[in-house]
């Protein structure tokens, strides 16, 4: 069985073709600059590549071109799209409507599109990709996998904001949480490698990348997470400020004379590691600058580490204990210095890591010492694979 996984944004459409026999990636690529001009990057498992400027006025032309790349020419990996059993779409915002992976119908696409107010950059792009897929592959089932779905188990006392209740009812203002597919993937993997049922574990999953979120998982369910109404809340990120006093937002907007869109851009694109260091949003650059004595880069790194430590402490408190901590995402998987600093002076929580064992990048590995009460694991995430697995499970139910 072959599944096509699609991750569409407003101007890009990333894809992976996955053979579910051995869960291997047969080909992957990105249709970029949709609605601007258009560029295709395509790569097969055997190393054949396409880099080509194309005309992508809409998602439909992009989808047509990716079908062509997969089925014709030197980079073809399948004879026709008849070999593709289903298409699985990543959807950022499912709000309170979508609590689990869902088979896509016309009505579902409309509902996903209607949620665009809650995810302006993403949901409309997802809907456009689904319509394009419906037009070009009308007989292939489509499935939607939601970033927010895993967090729909968070109790109301944790997802509410202290605004007047009516605004939750009228405008749906609440914590939704994101990265759900990643947190679900790594916590399931943890239970598998520990040989335990996830329901019996208290876990804190730290997904640290350009965007970062930390999630508490108890009884196999997300019970709290650091991202909120949007992916801006929580720890300091590459270019996002993370949690701040809301009054600081209105104050800064007033001082700069920013309108709502300008303030949004300031918090999402000019803040975080970039804003603090004044140098880069990339943790590799921050680490290098810090090692060569740059004080603001060191401050940016220290702020991120501090936020993560604080959230681990908070989530251990609400779970009344802790069995395991997971590091994943670009920073979590590849930055030993970040992991080490987070786990230093955490003995009171039962966390002890082996610094030598921790000194590596990008593999699945336990980094806690044998006498550490809490197991600490680095688990590479694979959101596309979980989307493909979910998609297969849904079409097998049909
Ligand atoms: P996204 O949230 O966009 O998916 P990623 O999960 O790919 O991002 O994470 C990107 C972050 O991971 C960047 O800050 C990058 O510097 C960091 N990163 C990637 N590789 C390394 C590495 N070898 N060492 C340290 N940091 C790394």
Boltz pocket constraint, residues with backbone or C-beta under 6 A from the ligand:
constraints:
  - pocket:
      binder: B
      contacts: [[A, 208], [A, 209], [A, 210], [A, 211], [A, 212], [A, 238], [A, 281], [A, 282], [A, 283], [A, 284], [A, 285], [A, 329], [A, 330], [A, 331], [A, 334], [A, 335], [A, 361]]
      max_distance: 6.0
